[in-house]
Amino acid sequence: MSFQPPASAPETPDNENQAVRQHSSHNHGVQGQSLEDALQKAGFYPPLVSDVVDDALDGRDCVAHLVHLETHFDRAEVRRHITVLVLTADMLVITHVDDQQLDDAGEQIVAQISTESVPVAQIRSVVLSYMYAQPQNYKPSDPVRELTLSIAWSGGQRLDMGPASCGDPQCEADHGYTGTIAQEDIVLRISAEADGLQAVQDAKLFARALRAVNTGSAAPVPHVQSMAPRPRSGVFGNRLSRGHQQR
């Protein structure tokens, strides 16, 4: 999906006020899709993923969600995996699903699934990193081009190291190593070009909801008000009719 920034309107007071209003609405609106719709749109084994997430929630209500489907290349293969974050009033439920092909024909496939439930009281930090294009021409209505969401709760740290240098290109002395330490347990990168503007907006809204619950602020109202009845309770309505995604 290609991204084209919106055409800029003439800088008049009315247009500027309108841009501010659009910016406010853009940042504080509701999420674009329900959790069930987001899983169906992702198309990565939606019935399986929805059942796993439903089971991990243990009957809790969904306050906010973030569904992120990532594609990467592994030699000659295209690999995909999905991460689903669901926020409840007291828990952050993380589900990760990956698949693996066991034979060359692609007829034997297994899904590897992990779930983790983190009490929101244990979350130490929620970091949002933004990327804007052409910041010198920034307008309040300009969308974020890329957003990285980092959540830390276990105290685990990532260390990135590399050879140190003195800045002299002719110097061959050993200056040891230098590096940076980042505290993070999960990192999701959402791009407007790859995932769409709404996906970036949904990530911002999810982070805002997580901060509100984590800091004890007024909790946001769950965006899913009602669901169709189903045999066992959960946040999902009727089972998704589409089958597993074909490779």
C-alpha positions in Angstrom: 0.0 0.0 0.0 1.5 3.3 -1.0 1.0 6.4 1.2 0.4 9.9 -0.1 0.3 12.7 2.4 -2.8 14.9 2.2 -2.6 18.0 0.2 -2.0 21.1 2.3 -4.6 23.8 2.5 -3.8 27.5 2.5 -2.6 28.7 5.9 -5.6 30.7 7.0 -6.9 31.0 10.5 -10.0 29.0 9.7 -8.0 26.3 8.1 -5.6 26.2 10.9 -8.4 25.8 13.5 -9.9 23.1 11.3 -6.5 21.3 11.2 -6.3 21.4 15.0 -9.8 20.0 15.3 -8.9 17.3 12.8 -5.7 16.5 14.7 -7.6 16.2 18.0 -10.2 13.9 16.4 -7.5 11.9 14.8 -5.7 11.2 18.0 -8.7 10.7 20.4 -11.2 8.7 18.3 -12.2 5.1 18.8 -10.3 2.2 17.3 -11.1 1.5 13.7 -12.2 -2.2 14.1 -13.5 -4.6 16.7 -11.1 -7.3 17.8 -12.9 -9.9 15.8 -12.9 -7.8 12.7 -9.2 -7.0 13.1 -8.3 -10.7 13.3 -10.4 -11.5 10.3 -8.8 -8.8 8.3 -5.3 -10.0 9.3 -6.3 -13.4 7.8 -3.7 -15.4 9.7 -5.7 -18.4 10.9 -8.4 -16.2 12.3 -10.6 -19.0 13.9 -7.5 -20.4 15.7 -6.2 -17.1 16.8 -9.5 -15.9 18.1 -10.1 -19.0 20.1 -6.6 -18.8 21.7 -7.1 -15.2 22.6 -10.6 -15.9 23.9 -9.2 -18.6 26.1 -6.3 -16.5 27.4 -8.7 -13.7 28.4 -10.5 -16.0 30.9 -13.8 -14.1 30.4 -12.3 -10.6 30.9 -13.7 -7.8 28.9 -11.6 -6.2 26.2 -10.8 -2.5 26.8 -8.5 -2.0 23.9 -6.6 -4.2 21.4 -3.8 -4.2 18.9 -3.4 -6.8 16.1 -0.1 -6.7 14.2 0.7 -9.0 11.3 4.3 -9.0 10.3 5.9 -10.5 7.2 9.6 -11.2 6.7 11.7 -13.1 4.3 13.7 -16.2 5.5 16.0 -17.1 2.6 13.6 -18.3 -0.2 10.5 -18.4 2.1 8.1 -15.7 3.1 7.3 -16.1 6.8 4.4 -14.4 8.6 3.5 -14.2 12.3 0.9 -12.3 14.2 1.0 -10.6 17.6 -2.2 -9.7 19.4 -2.3 -7.4 22.4 -5.5 -7.2 24.4 -5.9 -4.9 27.3 -8.4 -5.6 30.1 -9.0 -3.6 33.3 -6.3 -5.4 35.1 -4.3 -7.5 32.6 -2.3 -7.2 29.4 -2.8 -10.4 27.4 -0.2 -11.1 24.7 -0.7 -13.8 22.1 1.9 -14.6 19.4 1.2 -17.1 16.7 3.8 -18.4 14.2 3.5 -21.3 11.7 6.1 -23.7 10.3 6.0 -25.8 7.2 7.1 -29.4 7.8 7.3 -30.6 4.2 8.3 -29.1 0.8 4.8 -29.4 -0.6 3.4 -27.2 2.2 0.8 -29.8 3.2 2.0 -30.3 6.7 1.9 -27.1 8.7 2.0 -26.6 12.5 1.1 -23.5 14.4 3.3 -22.4 17.3 1.4 -20.3 19.9 2.4 -18.5 23.0 0.3 -16.5 25.4 1.4 -14.3 28.3 -0.8 -12.5 30.8 0.9 -9.5 32.5 -0.8 -7.6 35.4 -1.0 -3.9 34.3 0.4 -3.0 37.7 3.7 -4.6 36.8 4.2 -2.7 33.6 7.1 -0.4 34.0 7.0 1.7 30.9 5.1 2.4 27.7 7.3 4.0 25.0 6.0 5.4 21.7 8.6 6.5 19.1 7.2 8.6 16.2 8.4 9.2 12.7 7.1 12.2 10.7 8.0 13.1 7.1 9.1 16.6 6.2 9.0 18.0 9.8 9.8 21.5 8.5 6.4 21.6 6.9 4.5 20.0 9.8 0.8 20.8 10.2 -1.3 19.6 13.1 -3.3 17.4 10.7 -0.2 15.6 9.4 -0.4 11.9 10.1 2.4 9.8 11.7 4.3 7.9 9.1 5.7 5.3 11.4 5.2 4.4 15.1 7.1 2.0 17.4 5.4 0.8 20.6 7.7 -0.6 23.3 6.3 -2.1 26.5 8.5 -3.2 29.4 7.4 -5.2 32.5 9.9 -7.8 33.5 13.0 -5.7 33.9 14.6 -7.5 31.0 17.1 -5.4 29.0 18.4 -5.6 25.4 22.0 -4.7 24.9 23.2 -3.6 21.4 27.0 -3.5 21.1 29.6 -2.7 18.5 33.2 -1.7 18.1 34.0 1.7 19.5 36.0 4.3 17.5 37.8 7.6 18.1 36.5 9.3 15.0 39.8 9.2 13.2 39.3 7.2 10.0 43.1 6.4 9.9 43.2 5.1 13.5 43.6 1.3 13.8 43.8 1.1 17.6 41.5 -1.0 19.6 39.0 1.2 21.4 37.0 -1.6 22.9 33.2 -1.7 22.5 30.3 0.7 22.9 26.6 0.0 23.1 23.2 0.9 24.3 20.9 -0.7 26.8 17.1 -0.7 26.1 14.5 -2.0 28.6 11.8 -3.7 26.6 9.7 -6.9 26.6 7.8 -6.4 23.4 8.4 -4.0 20.5 6.0 -3.5 17.6 6.7 -1.3 14.6 3.7 -0.1 12.7 4.2 1.7 9.4 1.5 3.8 7.6 2.9 2.6 4.2 2.9 -1.1 5.1 0.0 -1.3 7.6 -2.2 1.8 6.8 -2.9 5.0 8.6 -5.6 3.4 10.7 -3.2 0.8 12.1 -0.9 3.6 13.3 -3.8 5.4 14.8 -5.0 2.1 16.5 -1.5 1.7 18.0 -1.6 5.2 19.5 -5.0 4.6 21.0 -3.9 1.3 22.4 -0.9 2.9 24.1 -3.1 5.6 25.5 -5.5 3.1 27.0 -2.6 1.1 28.4 -1.2 4.2 30.1 -4.6 5.1 31.5 -5.1 1.7 33.1 -1.5 1.4 34.2 -1.4 4.8 35.9 -4.8 4.5 37.5 -6.3 7.2 35.4 -9.9 7.1 34.3 -10.1 3.8 32.4 -11.4 4.2 28.8 -14.8 2.7 28.0 -14.5 -0.7 26.2 -14.9 -0.1 22.5 -16.8 -3.4 22.0 -20.2 -2.8 23.6 -22.0 -6.0 22.8 -21.3 -9.3 21.1 -23.6 -11.9 19.6 -24.1 -14.9 21.9 -22.0 -17.9 21.5 -21.7 -21.3 23.2 -19.0 -20.2 25.6 -18.4 -16.7 27.0 -15.7 -14.4 25.6 -15.1 -11.2 23.7 -15.7 -12.7 20.3 -19.1 -13.1 18.6 -19.9 -15.7 16.0 -17.1 -17.7 14.7 -15.3 -16.3 11.7 -16.6 -18.0 8.6 -13.4 -17.7 6.5 -11.0 -20.7 6.7 -7.3 -20.6 7.4 -5.1 -18.4 5.3 -3.5 -20.4 2.4 0.2 -20.1 1.9 
